[in-house]
Amino acid sequence: MPVDEVRAHFPALSPDVAALDGAAGTQVPVAVVQAVAEALRTAMANQGGAFAASRTSSEVVAEARSAIADLVGGAPEGVVLGPNMTTLTFHLADAISRTWGRGDEVVVTSLDHDANVRPWRLAAERAGATVRVADFDAETGELPAEAVQRVLSERTRLVAVTAASNAIGTRPGVRAIADAAHAVGALTYVDGVHATPHVPTDVAQLGADLYACSSYKFCGPHTGAVIADPVLLERLRPAKLVPAPDAGPGRFERGTPPFELLAGVRAAVDWLAGLTDAAGDRRTRLLAAFTAVEGRLQGLLERLVAGLSAIEGVRLLGSPRRRTSTVSFLVDGHAPGAVASRLSEQGIAVWAGDNYAYELMRRLGLVETGGAVRASIVLYNTAAEVDRLVDAVAALGAAP
């Protein structure tokens, strides 16, 4: 679908604003707005009842599980739904760590969003386990599999790693990392929040035992999901209320689901599948759509990197070979927050700060100086918006 047609589906987009803030959350197409509104107009009730409104709610939940499974290549029976990736990861960390003890080890990386670091650190602390850190290369932004392999041992119980950095876009070799983890008997928990909107995803090919994502990053409402092998989920015993389900993903889902938002999840996935005219089932069409999205976004990324790199006084963080269309940078003589504010005055939306990539910013020595400026390109962004950002940063750099 041409980008002009794509943008026409998003009522919140404006030609006056270059929305280069997609890594923090995307806007939603009309189809999602309508699905949420229609769900709110529909009689629904909590699940488990003998009447029609309750059955409707159960159907909405089942459809959301199937949609997420098609998006990432999992099984609906292995899709745990929740409010966001962070909440779900804390919950899963609590369940998984129940079998850990002294002498056990957990591996996290300094490339990850803190939502895939802090829950595991806290869980290890409660269990008396040791946390080991795999560091990315501060110069290139790469996280080679060898960096993870060096901190593995026979006592490693879990490796938490991102599929793509939300700060600098690095896409580590997750499969090689997962293979190394599995070789010592460890599970892999993969943060796919930032990768899922940018590239075709297949959890089996990644070797991910558990894969987390958030629908508001791929044009859906504010919900999250963790996808795992249903057999693995059956082995875990999460903290739950006594009357709550005892089997399947439902026992990981605390409280009443937001049915209207889950209706929006299915609508978002269906809309994404409709970006291509490829034939086949929804999974096939999603893979075709994201292959095309990835190719287009890489072209815009190259344009952005080339433009910013040519500006005197601008420093890009890292230069990973495989990355999503996300760039963090610094402008000499200007605090990141001040840069974001100046750009906002010109109708350019970017983020500044650590963006929850706390360990990354700490490793680069940027926590105390305000982090960095982050621009992230998603499927509705244009070359003109990229050029607009580059020109504005160039003007800022040239200002006295």
N, C-alpha and C positions, 0 to 999 in steps of 0.2 A: 504494500500500500504506500503510495507516495506520501512524503512527510506532510504536505499541505492537507491531504485527506485525513491523515492521522490526527493532526492538530484540530481539525474541525470537529472531532469527537470529544474534545476537552473544553467544556464551557468555562473553566477557570483560567485558561490561558489567554494572554493578552499580547498583542503586538508591541505594547509599550513596556513590557517586562520580559527580560531574558531569564527564564526560570532555569538557572544552572545549579540548582540545589537538589537534584533528584536523589542523591545518595542519602539524604535525610528523609526522603519520602516523596513520592510522585503525586501528581494530580490524578483525578479519576475520569474515565470517559463517561458519557451520558448513559451508556448501558448499565454501568455500575450504580449510578445515581438512581436510575429507574428501578433496578432490582431491589435496592434497599428500600425505596419508597413503597414499592409494591408489597414487599414483605411486611412493612409496617401497616399496610392497609388490609392485610390478610389475617384472618383469625388463626392465631397460633397460641400454643400453651406449652407448658413444660412437657418433656418426653415421658413416655411410659403410660400415658392415659389410654382409655378405650375409645375415646371420641376423636372426631375428625381433626380438630385443631391440634391435638397432640400428635397425631400421625403426620400432619403437615410439617411440624417442627422436626420430627425425626427424619423426614425425607430431605429437608433442607440441610441437616447435618450430614447425612449420607452423601448428598450431592457435593457438598464442600469437600469431604474426604476424597471422593473420586476425582474432583477437579485438581486438587493438590497432587494426588498420586499421578495423574496424567502429566502435570506440569514438570515434575522432577523424576518420574520413572519409578515410583514406588507402588505399594499396594494400599488400597483404601483402608484395609484392616490394620495398617501400620501407621496411619496418620493421626497424630495427636494434635488437637486444635486448642488454641489458647489465645490470650489477649495480645501477646507479643513474644518475640524470641527470648528476651531477657527473662521474663517471668517463667516461661517454659524451661529455660536452661537451669534456673535456680531449682525448679521442681525436679527436673531429671537428675541434676547433680545430687540432690538429696537422696533420691531413690537408688541411683547407681552406687553411691559411696557407702551404702549401708553394709556392704561386704568388705570394705577396706579396713586396714588396721596398720599398726606400726610396722615399718619396713616396706610397706607398699609405696609406690611412686606414681605421680601424675605428671604428665608433660603438657605444658602450655607454651605459647610462643609470644614473642614481643611484637609480632606483626598484627596480632588480633585485636579486634574490638574488645573492650573490657567485659562485655557480656559473655565472652567465651574465655575469660581469664578469671575474673573475680569469683564467679560461682564455684569454680573448681578449686581455687585457692581456699575458699572458706570451707568447702566440703572436706578437703584434705586436712585442714586444721582440726575440724571436728573429729575426724577419724584417726588423727595421729599419723597420717601419711605425709610423705615428702613431696614437695613440688619442685620439678626441674624445668628450666626455661631453655627453649631453643631460640636463639637470637637470629634475626634477619641481618643481612649485610647492610650496614648503615650507609654505605656509599651508593650501592646499586638499588637497594630496596628489595633485593631477592631473598627468598627463604628457601635455600636448597634442601633437598631431602636429607642430605648428609648432616645438616645442622640438627635435624630432629634425631637421626640415627645415633648421633654422638651422645645423646642424653637418654637413650633407651637402655633398659636392662630387663632381666628376667622378672623383676618386681614391678615393672610398669603395668599399671592397670588400665590407664586411659590416656589417649593423646587427643588434645583439643587443638584444632587448627582451622584456619579460615580458608574458604575456597577463593576469596578475593579480599584484599585489604580495602576497608571503607575509606581509608585516608589517601593511599597512593596507588590503589588499583592492582597491586601485585597479585598474580594468580600462581600460587605455589603448585608444585607437582603433587597434588593431593593423593593420587593413586600410589605413587612411589612411597609417600609417607604412610599411607594406610597399609601397604604391603609390609613395610618395616614394622609397624605397630602390631599387625597380626602375627608376624613371625615370632614375637615375644609374648603372644597371648593377650595383647591389649585391645581394647575397644577404641574406635575413632569417633569423635564427635565433631562434625564439620559445620562451621558457621557458613551457611550459604546465603545469608541475608543480602549481601552486596553482589554476589555472583549471579544469583537467580534472574534478576532483571536484564542481565547483559549478555548471557551466553546460554546455549542449549545445555540442559542439565540432565544427567543420568546418575542417580545415586549408586547404582550397581557398578558402573564404570569407574566412579570415583573411589569405590571401596569404602564408602561411608557406612558405618554401622548405624549412626544417627545423624540426620541432616536437618538443620534448622533454617527456617526462612520466615519472612514477614510479608504479608500480602500488600501492605501499604507501600512497599518498595517496588511492586510490579503492577501498579495502577489499580490496586484494590483498596478495600477499607482497612481500618486499623485492627488487624488480627495477626496471629502468628501460627506456626505449625512446626512440629518435629516429625520427621518421617523415619521409620525404622522397620526392620524385619519384624513382622508380628510375633514370630517365635521369640525374638529377643525381648520384646515388650512383655511377653507372658512370664519371663523369668524375673522381671523387676517387680518390686513391691513398694509402690509409692504410699506416702501418708495420704489417707483418704477418710471421708466420713463413712460410718458403718453402713448406712443404706445405699451409698453410691455404688455404681456398677463394680463387680469384682473381676470382670474379664474385659479383654479388648482395650482399645485406646480410651474408652470412656472412663476408665478408672483413674486416668491421669488428669482428667479435665475437671477442675474444681468449680463447683457452682453451676448455675444455669448459663448455657451458652448464649451469646448475642445472636439470636437467630437471623435477625435482619442483616447483620454484617456478614454472616456466613452465606446468605443469599448473594451478597455482593461479591464474595470470593469466587463463587461459581461464575458469576457474570464476568468478572475480570478475566478469568482463565478462558472462558468462551470468546471474549473479545480479542484476547491475544491470539488465540487459534485462528481467528478470522482475519488476521493481518496478511495471510497468504491465501492464494487460490489453489494451493496444493490439495491433491485428493487424499483421501484416507481418513482414519479415525482421528479423534481429537489429539491424541498423543503424537501421531505422525505430523499433523498440521502444526502443532506447537514446536516440534523440532525444526520444521521447515521455517517457521516464522522467526524463531530465535537465531537460526543460522543467518538469515537475512539481516536481522537486527544487529547481530554481532558485526557483520561485515560493514554495515553503514556506520555504526558507532566507532569502529576502528579508524575509519577515514576521518571522522570528525576529531577523534583523539589526536591523530597525527597532525591535523591542522592546528589544534590548540597547542600541542607541545612545540611545534615548530615556531608558532607565533610568539609564545611566551619566552622560548629560549633565545629568540633574537633580540629581546629587550634588555638593554644594559641595566644591571642592578636587580634583575629578577633571577631568583634561584629556585629551581624545581627540586622537590624532594624525591630522590631516587630516580632510577631509569630502568625499571624492570622490563625484561623482554616480553613477557606475557602479562598483560594488564587489562583491566576494564577501563572504560572511558572516564577516569577520575584522576584529577591532578591536584596536588597540594603544592603551594609555592609561597615564597617570601619576597617582599619588595624592600630593598635597602632604604633605610631611613623612615619606614612606615610600619607601625604596629599592625599585625594582622586584623585586629578588630577595627582599626581606623580605615584600612583598605576596604573591608567589607562594607563599612558605613558609606564611604565615598562612592563605591560602586552602586550601592543601593540608591543613592541620590540620583543616579543616572539610569535607574530602572534595571539593574543587573543584580540578580539574587544569587549570592554565594555565601558560604559559611566560613566562619573563622573560629579558631580555638583548637582544642585537642580532638573534637568530634568523637569522643569516647575511645579513640585510639590512644589510650593513655600511655601504655607501655612503649608504643612506637614513638610518641612525642618525647617521652622521658629518655629513651635511648638516643634520640637526636638532640637532646639538650634544649628542647623548646617548651617544656611545660611552664617554666617560670617567665618566659617571654611572650606568652600568649598563643602558643601553637603556630598554626599556619593558616593561610587562606586556601579554601578548597572549592574547586569547581567540578561539578559532575554532570556529565552529559547522558541523557536518557533518550528513549526512542522518539520523543516528540520535539527534541531540540534540532536546531538548524545551523547550517554553516554561517548564516548571517549573524546568529546569536554568538557563535564562537568568535567571529571577527569583531563583533561589538565589544566583547570582553577584552580581547587582545588590545584593541585600540584604546580602550579606557585605561587599562593597566599601563600601556606605553605612555599615555598622557600623564598619568599619576607619577610614573617614574621620572618623567622629564620635568615635573613641577619642582620648584625650588623648595 
